[in-house]
Amino acid sequence: MTFYAFCIINIITFFVYGLDKLKAVNHWWRIPEWVLLGLAAAGGSVGAYLGMMVFRHKTLKPLFRLGVPVIMLVHVVVAVYVWK
């Protein structure tokens, strides 16, 4: 994944988490959790984590509270492996 693709997927993921928070507050139709986690797994783990912290969204759900940092750790390990 190129640096630009990494930036784009993380920006998109960040804004999708923000959009889902907006939808939650207004009781609108929500973005499914599998989409949110899928974006994180697809390379947007940093954007997902930042979205969780900035928008205070999904921070109490264990699947997100533990899952997003684990996905981020896997991404870091793979990036270090590929870089070396």
mmCIF file as gemmi writes it, N, C-alpha and C atoms, coordinates in Angstrom:
data_model
loop_
_atom_site.group_PDB
_atom_site.id
_atom_site.type_symbol
_atom_site.label_atom_id
_atom_site.label_alt_id
_atom_site.label_comp_id
_atom_site.label_asym_id
_atom_site.label_entity_id
_atom_site.label_seq_id
_atom_site.pdbx_PDB_ins_code
_atom_site.Cartn_x
_atom_site.Cartn_y
_atom_site.Cartn_z
_atom_site.occupancy
_atom_site.B_iso_or_equiv
_atom_site.pdbx_formal_charge
_atom_site.auth_seq_id
_atom_site.auth_asym_id
_atom_site.pdbx_PDB_model_num
ATOM 1 N N . MET Axp A 1 ? 0.857 -1.168 0 1 0 ? 1 A 1
ATOM 2 C CA . MET Axp A 1 ? 0 0 0 1 0 ? 1 A 1
ATOM 3 C C . MET Axp A 1 ? 0.904 1.233 0 1 0 ? 1 A 1
ATOM 4 N N . THR Axp A 2 ? 0.657 2.112 -0.905 1 0 ? 2 A 1
ATOM 5 C CA . THR Axp A 2 ? 1.475 3.322 -0.966 1 0 ? 2 A 1
ATOM 6 C C . THR Axp A 2 ? 1.099 4.277 0.166 1 0 ? 2 A 1
ATOM 7 N N . PHE Axp A 3 ? 1.964 5.236 0.403 1 0 ? 3 A 1
ATOM 8 C CA . PHE Axp A 3 ? 1.721 6.219 1.453 1 0 ? 3 A 1
ATOM 9 C C . PHE Axp A 3 ? 0.433 6.994 1.192 1 0 ? 3 A 1
ATOM 10 N N . TYR Axp A 4 ? 0.197 7.359 -0.063 1 0 ? 4 A 1
ATOM 11 C CA . TYR Axp A 4 ? -1.009 8.123 -0.398 1 0 ? 4 A 1
ATOM 12 C C . TYR Axp A 4 ? -2.275 7.302 -0.186 1 0 ? 4 A 1
ATOM 13 N N . ALA Axp A 5 ? -2.239 6.04 -0.547 1 0 ? 5 A 1
ATOM 14 C CA . ALA Axp A 5 ? -3.395 5.17 -0.325 1 0 ? 5 A 1
ATOM 15 C C . ALA Axp A 5 ? -3.652 5.002 1.171 1 0 ? 5 A 1
ATOM 16 N N . PHE Axp A 6 ? -2.581 4.869 1.94 1 0 ? 6 A 1
ATOM 17 C CA . PHE Axp A 6 ? -2.701 4.776 3.398 1 0 ? 6 A 1
ATOM 18 C C . PHE Axp A 6 ? -3.38 6.023 3.964 1 0 ? 6 A 1
ATOM 19 N N . CYS Axp A 7 ? -2.954 7.182 3.506 1 0 ? 7 A 1
ATOM 20 C CA . CYS Axp A 7 ? -3.551 8.44 3.974 1 0 ? 7 A 1
ATOM 21 C C . CYS Axp A 7 ? -5.02 8.534 3.587 1 0 ? 7 A 1
ATOM 22 N N . ILE Axp A 8 ? -5.342 8.18 2.36 1 0 ? 8 A 1
ATOM 23 C CA . ILE Axp A 8 ? -6.722 8.284 1.875 1 0 ? 8 A 1
ATOM 24 C C . ILE Axp A 8 ? -7.655 7.359 2.646 1 0 ? 8 A 1
ATOM 25 N N . ILE Axp A 9 ? -7.265 6.089 2.833 1 0 ? 9 A 1
ATOM 26 C CA . ILE Axp A 9 ? -8.15 5.154 3.543 1 0 ? 9 A 1
ATOM 27 C C . ILE Axp A 9 ? -8.341 5.586 4.997 1 0 ? 9 A 1
ATOM 28 N N . ASN Axp A 10 ? -7.317 6.17 5.602 1 0 ? 10 A 1
ATOM 29 C CA . ASN Axp A 10 ? -7.45 6.619 6.982 1 0 ? 10 A 1
ATOM 30 C C . ASN Axp A 10 ? -8.308 7.872 7.1 1 0 ? 10 A 1
ATOM 31 N N . ILE Axp A 11 ? -8.209 8.773 6.155 1 0 ? 11 A 1
ATOM 32 C CA . ILE Axp A 11 ? -9.073 9.965 6.16 1 0 ? 11 A 1
ATOM 33 C C . ILE Axp A 11 ? -10.525 9.56 5.954 1 0 ? 11 A 1
ATOM 34 N N . ILE Axp A 12 ? -10.765 8.664 5.01 1 0 ? 12 A 1
ATOM 35 C CA . ILE Axp A 12 ? -12.124 8.186 4.761 1 0 ? 12 A 1
ATOM 36 C C . ILE Axp A 12 ? -12.678 7.5 6.01 1 0 ? 12 A 1
ATOM 37 N N . THR Axp A 13 ? -11.876 6.635 6.611 1 0 ? 13 A 1
ATOM 38 C CA . THR Axp A 13 ? -12.316 5.907 7.808 1 0 ? 13 A 1
ATOM 39 C C . THR Axp A 13 ? -12.642 6.871 8.947 1 0 ? 13 A 1
ATOM 40 N N . PHE Axp A 14 ? -11.801 7.871 9.148 1 0 ? 14 A 1
ATOM 41 C CA . PHE Axp A 14 ? -12.031 8.871 10.191 1 0 ? 14 A 1
ATOM 42 C C . PHE Axp A 14 ? -13.384 9.548 9.988 1 0 ? 14 A 1
ATOM 43 N N . PHE Axp A 15 ? -13.663 9.982 8.768 1 0 ? 15 A 1
ATOM 44 C CA . PHE Axp A 15 ? -14.919 10.673 8.506 1 0 ? 15 A 1
ATOM 45 C C . PHE Axp A 15 ? -16.129 9.742 8.56 1 0 ? 15 A 1
ATOM 46 N N . VAL Axp A 16 ? -15.952 8.477 8.22 1 0 ? 16 A 1
ATOM 47 C CA . VAL Axp A 16 ? -17.062 7.525 8.327 1 0 ? 16 A 1
ATOM 48 C C . VAL Axp A 16 ? -17.413 7.301 9.799 1 0 ? 16 A 1
ATOM 49 N N . TYR Axp A 17 ? -16.409 7.227 10.671 1 0 ? 17 A 1
ATOM 50 C CA . TYR Axp A 17 ? -16.687 7.121 12.103 1 0 ? 17 A 1
ATOM 51 C C . TYR Axp A 17 ? -17.418 8.365 12.598 1 0 ? 17 A 1
ATOM 52 N N . GLY Axp A 18 ? -17.016 9.52 12.12 1 0 ? 18 A 1
ATOM 53 C CA . GLY Axp A 18 ? -17.712 10.755 12.482 1 0 ? 18 A 1
ATOM 54 C C . GLY Axp A 18 ? -19.142 10.777 11.979 1 0 ? 18 A 1
ATOM 55 N N . LEU Axp A 19 ? -19.345 10.309 10.764 1 0 ? 19 A 1
ATOM 56 C CA . LEU Axp A 19 ? -20.689 10.241 10.197 1 0 ? 19 A 1
ATOM 57 C C . LEU Axp A 19 ? -21.568 9.292 11 1 0 ? 19 A 1
ATOM 58 N N . ASP Axp A 20 ? -21.018 8.153 11.396 1 0 ? 20 A 1
ATOM 59 C CA . ASP Axp A 20 ? -21.804 7.206 12.18 1 0 ? 20 A 1
ATOM 60 C C . ASP Axp A 20 ? -22.157 7.793 13.543 1 0 ? 20 A 1
ATOM 61 N N . LYS Axp A 21 ? -21.265 8.56 14.128 1 0 ? 21 A 1
ATOM 62 C CA . LYS Axp A 21 ? -21.578 9.221 15.402 1 0 ? 21 A 1
ATOM 63 C C . LYS Axp A 21 ? -22.711 10.23 15.212 1 0 ? 21 A 1
ATOM 64 N N . LEU Axp A 22 ? -22.657 10.997 14.134 1 0 ? 22 A 1
ATOM 65 C CA . LEU Axp A 22 ? -23.725 11.947 13.819 1 0 ? 22 A 1
ATOM 66 C C . LEU Axp A 22 ? -25.059 11.219 13.669 1 0 ? 22 A 1
ATOM 67 N N . LYS Axp A 23 ? -25.028 10.1 12.963 1 0 ? 23 A 1
ATOM 68 C CA . LYS Axp A 23 ? -26.244 9.312 12.78 1 0 ? 23 A 1
ATOM 69 C C . LYS Axp A 23 ? -26.75 8.759 14.109 1 0 ? 23 A 1
ATOM 70 N N . ALA Axp A 24 ? -25.844 8.36 14.983 1 0 ? 24 A 1
ATOM 71 C CA . ALA Axp A 24 ? -26.242 7.82 16.287 1 0 ? 24 A 1
ATOM 72 C C . ALA Axp A 24 ? -26.912 8.889 17.135 1 0 ? 24 A 1
ATOM 73 N N . VAL Axp A 25 ? -26.341 10.071 17.156 1 0 ? 25 A 1
ATOM 74 C CA . VAL Axp A 25 ? -26.889 11.162 17.961 1 0 ? 25 A 1
ATOM 75 C C . VAL Axp A 25 ? -28.28 11.557 17.476 1 0 ? 25 A 1
ATOM 76 N N . ASN Axp A 26 ? -28.487 11.516 16.168 1 0 ? 26 A 1
ATOM 77 C CA . ASN Axp A 26 ? -29.765 11.938 15.583 1 0 ? 26 A 1
ATOM 78 C C . ASN Axp A 26 ? -30.755 10.793 15.376 1 0 ? 26 A 1
ATOM 79 N N . HIS Axp A 27 ? -30.398 9.587 15.827 1 0 ? 27 A 1
ATOM 80 C CA . HIS Axp A 27 ? -31.258 8.411 15.702 1 0 ? 27 A 1
ATOM 81 C C . HIS Axp A 27 ? -31.602 8.106 14.237 1 0 ? 27 A 1
ATOM 82 N N . TRP Axp A 28 ? -30.618 8.303 13.373 1 0 ? 28 A 1
ATOM 83 C CA . TRP Axp A 28 ? -30.782 7.959 11.956 1 0 ? 28 A 1
ATOM 84 C C . TRP Axp A 28 ? -30.287 6.543 11.729 1 0 ? 28 A 1
ATOM 85 N N . TRP Axp A 29 ? -30.539 6.061 10.505 1 0 ? 29 A 1
ATOM 86 C CA . TRP Axp A 29 ? -30.07 4.745 10.113 1 0 ? 29 A 1
ATOM 87 C C . TRP Axp A 29 ? -28.552 4.716 10.199 1 0 ? 29 A 1
ATOM 88 N N . ARG Axp A 30 ? -27.988 3.709 10.893 1 0 ? 30 A 1
ATOM 89 C CA . ARG Axp A 30 ? -26.573 3.648 11.218 1 0 ? 30 A 1
ATOM 90 C C . ARG Axp A 30 ? -25.763 2.886 10.181 1 0 ? 30 A 1
ATOM 91 N N . ILE Axp A 31 ? -24.47 3.112 10.211 1 0 ? 31 A 1
ATOM 92 C CA . ILE Axp A 31 ? -23.515 2.355 9.4 1 0 ? 31 A 1
ATOM 93 C C . ILE Axp A 31 ? -23.233 1.057 10.158 1 0 ? 31 A 1
ATOM 94 N N . PRO Axp A 32 ? -23.336 -0.093 9.498 1 0 ? 32 A 1
ATOM 95 C CA . PRO Axp A 32 ? -23.12 -1.364 10.2 1 0 ? 32 A 1
ATOM 96 C C . PRO Axp A 32 ? -21.708 -1.457 10.803 1 0 ? 32 A 1
ATOM 97 N N . GLU Axp A 33 ? -21.627 -2.149 11.937 1 0 ? 33 A 1
ATOM 98 C CA . GLU Axp A 33 ? -20.337 -2.296 12.611 1 0 ? 33 A 1
ATOM 99 C C . GLU Axp A 33 ? -19.328 -3.022 11.737 1 0 ? 33 A 1
ATOM 100 N N . TRP Axp A 34 ? -19.786 -3.977 10.912 1 0 ? 34 A 1
ATOM 101 C CA . TRP Axp A 34 ? -18.84 -4.703 10.072 1 0 ? 34 A 1
ATOM 102 C C . TRP Axp A 34 ? -18.194 -3.775 9.05 1 0 ? 34 A 1
ATOM 103 N N . VAL Axp A 35 ? -18.9 -2.726 8.639 1 0 ? 35 A 1
ATOM 104 C CA . VAL Axp A 35 ? -18.313 -1.752 7.711 1 0 ? 35 A 1
ATOM 105 C C . VAL Axp A 35 ? -17.24 -0.945 8.432 1 0 ? 35 A 1
ATOM 106 N N . LEU Axp A 36 ? -17.541 -0.501 9.644 1 0 ? 36 A 1
ATOM 107 C CA . LEU Axp A 36 ? -16.57 0.274 10.418 1 0 ? 36 A 1
ATOM 108 C C . LEU Axp A 36 ? -15.306 -0.548 10.684 1 0 ? 36 A 1
ATOM 109 N N . LEU Axp A 37 ? -15.476 -1.787 11.12 1 0 ? 37 A 1
ATOM 110 C CA . LEU Axp A 37 ? -14.316 -2.639 11.371 1 0 ? 37 A 1
ATOM 111 C C . LEU Axp A 37 ? -13.616 -3.039 10.07 1 0 ? 37 A 1
ATOM 112 N N . GLY Axp A 38 ? -14.385 -3.204 9.014 1 0 ? 38 A 1
ATOM 113 C CA . GLY Axp A 38 ? -13.802 -3.536 7.714 1 0 ? 38 A 1
ATOM 114 C C . GLY Axp A 38 ? -12.909 -2.426 7.191 1 0 ? 38 A 1
ATOM 115 N N . LEU Axp A 39 ? -13.334 -1.183 7.379 1 0 ? 39 A 1
ATOM 116 C CA . LEU Axp A 39 ? -12.494 -0.052 6.983 1 0 ? 39 A 1
ATOM 117 C C . LEU Axp A 39 ? -11.199 -0.034 7.789 1 0 ? 39 A 1
ATOM 118 N N . ALA Axp A 40 ? -11.304 -0.334 9.079 1 0 ? 40 A 1
ATOM 119 C CA . ALA Axp A 40 ? -10.108 -0.396 9.918 1 0 ? 40 A 1
ATOM 120 C C . ALA Axp A 40 ? -9.177 -1.505 9.431 1 0 ? 40 A 1
ATOM 121 N N . ALA Axp A 41 ? -9.736 -2.659 9.13 1 0 ? 41 A 1
ATOM 122 C CA . ALA Axp A 41 ? -8.928 -3.791 8.673 1 0 ? 41 A 1
ATOM 123 C C . ALA Axp A 41 ? -8.339 -3.574 7.293 1 0 ? 41 A 1
ATOM 124 N N . ALA Axp A 42 ? -9 -2.764 6.479 1 0 ? 42 A 1
ATOM 125 C CA . ALA Axp A 42 ? -8.534 -2.507 5.112 1 0 ? 42 A 1
ATOM 126 C C . ALA Axp A 42 ? -7.388 -1.504 5.064 1 0 ? 42 A 1
ATOM 127 N N . GLY Axp A 43 ? -6.914 -1.094 6.215 1 0 ? 43 A 1
ATOM 128 C CA . GLY Axp A 43 ? -5.789 -0.162 6.25 1 0 ? 43 A 1
ATOM 129 C C . GLY Axp A 43 ? -6.094 1.126 6.972 1 0 ? 43 A 1
ATOM 130 N N . GLY Axp A 44 ? -7.325 1.288 7.423 1 0 ? 44 A 1
ATOM 131 C CA . GLY Axp A 44 ? -7.728 2.524 8.071 1 0 ? 44 A 1
ATOM 132 C C . GLY Axp A 44 ? -7.754 2.458 9.587 1 0 ? 44 A 1
ATOM 133 N N . SER Axp A 45 ? -6.873 1.662 10.173 1 0 ? 45 A 1
ATOM 134 C CA . SER Axp A 45 ? -6.9 1.489 11.626 1 0 ? 45 A 1
ATOM 135 C C . SER Axp A 45 ? -6.539 2.769 12.371 1 0 ? 45 A 1
ATOM 136 N N . VAL Axp A 46 ? -5.631 3.557 11.84 1 0 ? 46 A 1
ATOM 137 C CA . VAL Axp A 46 ? -5.268 4.817 12.482 1 0 ? 46 A 1
ATOM 138 C C . VAL Axp A 46 ? -6.452 5.781 12.433 1 0 ? 46 A 1
ATOM 139 N N . GLY Axp A 47 ? -7.099 5.88 11.286 1 0 ? 47 A 1
ATOM 140 C CA . GLY Axp A 47 ? -8.281 6.73 11.16 1 0 ? 47 A 1
ATOM 141 C C . GLY Axp A 47 ? -9.412 6.263 12.048 1 0 ? 47 A 1
ATOM 142 N N . ALA Axp A 48 ? -9.569 4.939 12.178 1 0 ? 48 A 1
ATOM 143 C CA . ALA Axp A 48 ? -10.612 4.393 13.053 1 0 ? 48 A 1
ATOM 144 C C . ALA Axp A 48 ? -10.328 4.752 14.508 1 0 ? 48 A 1
ATOM 145 N N . TYR Axp A 49 ? -9.091 4.578 14.927 1 0 ? 49 A 1
ATOM 146 C CA . TYR Axp A 49 ? -8.736 4.883 16.315 1 0 ? 49 A 1
ATOM 147 C C . TYR Axp A 49 ? -8.906 6.377 16.6 1 0 ? 49 A 1
ATOM 148 N N . LEU Axp A 50 ? -8.433 7.202 15.687 1 0 ? 50 A 1
ATOM 149 C CA . LEU Axp A 50 ? -8.591 8.649 15.874 1 0 ? 50 A 1
ATOM 150 C C . LEU Axp A 50 ? -10.066 9.046 15.868 1 0 ? 50 A 1
ATOM 151 N N . GLY Axp A 51 ? -10.85 8.431 14.997 1 0 ? 51 A 1
ATOM 152 C CA . GLY Axp A 51 ? -12.283 8.695 14.954 1 0 ? 51 A 1
ATOM 153 C C . GLY Axp A 51 ? -12.965 8.304 16.251 1 0 ? 51 A 1
ATOM 154 N N . MET Axp A 52 ? -12.545 7.181 16.819 1 0 ? 52 A 1
ATOM 155 C CA . MET Axp A 52 ? -13.104 6.751 18.096 1 0 ? 52 A 1
ATOM 156 C C . MET Axp A 52 ? -12.783 7.769 19.19 1 0 ? 52 A 1
ATOM 157 N N . MET Axp A 53 ? -11.563 8.271 19.198 1 0 ? 53 A 1
ATOM 158 C CA . MET Axp A 53 ? -11.149 9.201 20.251 1 0 ? 53 A 1
ATOM 159 C C . MET Axp A 53 ? -11.744 10.603 20.045 1 0 ? 53 A 1
ATOM 160 N N . VAL Axp A 54 ? -11.682 11.118 18.832 1 0 ? 54 A 1
ATOM 161 C CA . VAL Axp A 54 ? -12.158 12.479 18.56 1 0 ? 54 A 1
ATOM 162 C C . VAL Axp A 54 ? -13.67 12.581 18.717 1 0 ? 54 A 1
ATOM 163 N N . PHE Axp A 55 ? -14.392 11.62 18.148 1 0 ? 55 A 1
ATOM 164 C CA . PHE Axp A 55 ? -15.853 11.666 18.18 1 0 ? 55 A 1
ATOM 165 C C . PHE Axp A 55 ? -16.434 10.945 19.395 1 0 ? 55 A 1
ATOM 166 N N . ARG Axp A 56 ? -15.565 10.352 20.226 1 0 ? 56 A 1
ATOM 167 C CA . ARG Axp A 56 ? -15.996 9.572 21.392 1 0 ? 56 A 1
ATOM 168 C C . ARG Axp A 56 ? -17.074 8.572 20.961 1 0 ? 56 A 1
ATOM 169 N N . HIS Axp A 57 ? -16.711 7.768 19.983 1 0 ? 57 A 1
ATOM 170 C CA . HIS Axp A 57 ? -17.662 6.856 19.35 1 0 ? 57 A 1
ATOM 171 C C . HIS Axp A 57 ? -17.14 5.426 19.42 1 0 ? 57 A 1
ATOM 172 N N . LYS Axp A 58 ? -17.979 4.51 19.871 1 0 ? 58 A 1
ATOM 173 C CA . LYS Axp A 58 ? -17.683 3.081 19.965 1 0 ? 58 A 1
ATOM 174 C C . LYS Axp A 58 ? -16.591 2.782 20.989 1 0 ? 58 A 1
ATOM 175 N N . THR Axp A 59 ? -16.317 3.707 21.894 1 0 ? 59 A 1
ATOM 176 C CA . THR Axp A 59 ? -15.231 3.507 22.852 1 0 ? 59 A 1
ATOM 177 C C . THR Axp A 59 ? -15.624 2.557 23.985 1 0 ? 59 A 1
ATOM 178 N N . LEU Axp A 60 ? -16.9 2.319 24.192 1 0 ? 60 A 1
ATOM 179 C CA . LEU Axp A 60 ? -17.332 1.409 25.247 1 0 ? 60 A 1
ATOM 180 C C . LEU Axp A 60 ? -17.589 -0.008 24.744 1 0 ? 60 A 1
ATOM 181 N N . LYS Axp A 61 ? -17.622 -0.182 23.444 1 0 ? 61 A 1
ATOM 182 C CA . LYS Axp A 61 ? -17.864 -1.511 22.881 1 0 ? 61 A 1
ATOM 183 C C . LYS Axp A 61 ? -16.552 -2.304 22.868 1 0 ? 61 A 1
ATOM 184 N N . PRO Axp A 62 ? -16.519 -3.458 23.541 1 0 ? 62 A 1
ATOM 185 C CA . PRO Axp A 62 ? -15.269 -4.229 23.615 1 0 ? 62 A 1
ATOM 186 C C . PRO Axp A 62 ? -14.704 -4.614 22.245 1 0 ? 62 A 1
ATOM 187 N N . LEU Axp A 63 ? -15.591 -4.912 21.295 1 0 ? 63 A 1
ATOM 188 C CA . LEU Axp A 63 ? -15.122 -5.292 19.966 1 0 ? 63 A 1
ATOM 189 C C . LEU Axp A 63 ? -14.297 -4.174 19.336 1 0 ? 63 A 1
ATOM 190 N N . PHE Axp A 64 ? -14.69 -2.945 19.545 1 0 ? 64 A 1
ATOM 191 C CA . PHE Axp A 64 ? -13.961 -1.807 18.993 1 0 ? 64 A 1
ATOM 192 C C . PHE Axp A 64 ? -12.816 -1.39 19.907 1 0 ? 64 A 1
ATOM 193 N N . ARG Axp A 65 ? -13.082 -1.396 21.2 1 0 ? 65 A 1
ATOM 194 C CA . ARG Axp A 65 ? -12.079 -0.965 22.175 1 0 ? 65 A 1
ATOM 195 C C . ARG Axp A 65 ? -10.82 -1.824 22.098 1 0 ? 65 A 1
ATOM 196 N N . LEU Axp A 66 ? -10.991 -3.108 21.848 1 0 ? 66 A 1
ATOM 197 C CA . LEU Axp A 66 ? -9.856 -4.012 21.721 1 0 ? 66 A 1
ATOM 198 C C . LEU Axp A 66 ? -9.511 -4.306 20.273 1 0 ? 66 A 1
ATOM 199 N N . GLY Axp A 67 ? -10.535 -4.401 19.432 1 0 ? 67 A 1
ATOM 200 C CA . GLY Axp A 67 ? -10.329 -4.811 18.043 1 0 ? 67 A 1
ATOM 201 C C . GLY Axp A 67 ? -9.537 -3.824 17.215 1 0 ? 67 A 1
ATOM 202 N N . VAL Axp A 68 ? -9.857 -2.544 17.321 1 0 ? 68 A 1
ATOM 203 C CA . VAL Axp A 68 ? -9.156 -1.538 16.508 1 0 ? 68 A 1
ATOM 204 C C . VAL Axp A 68 ? -7.677 -1.449 16.887 1 0 ? 68 A 1
ATOM 205 N N . PRO Axp A 69 ? -7.316 -1.413 18.188 1 0 ? 69 A 1
ATOM 206 C CA . PRO Axp A 69 ? -5.884 -1.419 18.504 1 0 ? 69 A 1
ATOM 207 C C . PRO Axp A 69 ? -5.162 -2.692 18.049 1 0 ? 69 A 1
ATOM 208 N N . VAL Axp A 70 ? -5.836 -3.839 18.111 1 0 ? 70 A 1
ATOM 209 C CA . VAL Axp A 70 ? -5.217 -5.08 17.637 1 0 ? 70 A 1
ATOM 210 C C . VAL Axp A 70 ? -4.988 -5.011 16.124 1 0 ? 70 A 1
ATOM 211 N N . ILE Axp A 71 ? -5.975 -4.514 15.4 1 0 ? 71 A 1
ATOM 212 C CA . ILE Axp A 71 ? -5.819 -4.348 13.948 1 0 ? 71 A 1
ATOM 213 C C . ILE Axp A 71 ? -4.66 -3.397 13.657 1 0 ? 71 A 1
ATOM 214 N N . MET Axp A 72 ? -4.569 -2.302 14.422 1 0 ? 72 A 1
ATOM 215 C CA . MET Axp A 72 ? -3.487 -1.344 14.229 1 0 ? 72 A 1
ATOM 216 C C . MET Axp A 72 ? -2.13 -2 14.504 1 0 ? 72 A 1
ATOM 217 N N . LEU Axp A 73 ? -2.05 -2.813 15.553 1 0 ? 73 A 1
ATOM 218 C CA . LEU Axp A 73 ? -0.808 -3.514 15.872 1 0 ? 73 A 1
ATOM 219 C C . LEU Axp A 73 ? -0.412 -4.454 14.743 1 0 ? 73 A 1
ATOM 220 N N . VAL Axp A 74 ? -1.377 -5.182 14.195 1 0 ? 74 A 1
ATOM 221 C CA . VAL Axp A 74 ? -1.1 -6.071 13.057 1 0 ? 74 A 1
ATOM 222 C C . VAL Axp A 74 ? -0.576 -5.262 11.874 1 0 ? 74 A 1
ATOM 223 N N . HIS Axp A 75 ? -1.179 -4.105 11.607 1 0 ? 75 A 1
ATOM 224 C CA . HIS Axp A 75 ? -0.718 -3.262 10.505 1 0 ? 75 A 1
ATOM 225 C C . HIS Axp A 75 ? 0.713 -2.789 10.73 1 0 ? 75 A 1
ATOM 226 N N . VAL Axp A 76 ? 1.043 -2.433 11.962 1 0 ? 76 A 1
ATOM 227 C CA . VAL Axp A 76 ? 2.405 -1.977 12.274 1 0 ? 76 A 1
ATOM 228 C C . VAL Axp A 76 ? 3.397 -3.129 12.085 1 0 ? 76 A 1
ATOM 229 N N . VAL Axp A 77 ? 3.054 -4.306 12.576 1 0 ? 77 A 1
ATOM 230 C CA . VAL Axp A 77 ? 3.942 -5.468 12.43 1 0 ? 77 A 1
ATOM 231 C C . VAL Axp A 77 ? 4.168 -5.794 10.962 1 0 ? 77 A 1
ATOM 232 N N . VAL Axp A 78 ? 3.104 -5.781 10.169 1 0 ? 78 A 1
ATOM 233 C CA . VAL Axp A 78 ? 3.25 -6.058 8.728 1 0 ? 78 A 1
ATOM 234 C C . VAL Axp A 78 ? 4.076 -4.978 8.054 1 0 ? 78 A 1
ATOM 235 N N . ALA Axp A 79 ? 3.852 -3.72 8.407 1 0 ? 79 A 1
ATOM 236 C CA . ALA Axp A 79 ? 4.611 -2.621 7.792 1 0 ? 79 A 1
ATOM 237 C C . ALA Axp A 79 ? 6.095 -2.732 8.129 1 0 ? 79 A 1
ATOM 238 N N . VAL Axp A 80 ? 6.414 -3.052 9.369 1 0 ? 80 A 1
ATOM 239 C CA . VAL Axp A 80 ? 7.822 -3.216 9.756 1 0 ? 80 A 1
ATOM 240 C C . VAL Axp A 80 ? 8.447 -4.393 9.021 1 0 ? 80 A 1
ATOM 241 N N . TYR Axp A 81 ? 7.704 -5.5 8.92 1 0 ? 81 A 1
ATOM 242 C CA . TYR Axp A 81 ? 8.203 -6.679 8.205 1 0 ? 81 A 1
ATOM 243 C C . TYR Axp A 81 ? 8.473 -6.363 6.732 1 0 ? 81 A 1
ATOM 244 N N . VAL Axp A 82 ? 7.53 -5.675 6.105 1 0 ? 82 A 1
ATOM 245 C CA . VAL Axp A 82 ? 7.678 -5.339 4.674 1 0 ? 82 A 1
ATOM 246 C C . VAL Axp A 82 ? 8.804 -4.334 4.489 1 0 ? 82 A 1
ATOM 247 N N . TRP Axp A 83 ? 8.927 -3.39 5.403 1 0 ? 83 A 1
ATOM 248 C CA . TRP Axp A 83 ? 9.945 -2.364 5.285 1 0 ? 83 A 1
ATOM 249 C C . TRP Axp A 83 ? 11.351 -2.951 5.394 1 0 ? 83 A 1
ATOM 250 N N . LYS Axp A 84 ? 11.508 -3.961 6.249 1 0 ? 84 A 1
ATOM 251 C CA . LYS Axp A 84 ? 12.822 -4.606 6.402 1 0 ? 84 A 1
ATOM 252 C C . LYS Axp A 84 ? 12.971 -5.632 5.35 1 0 ? 84 A 1
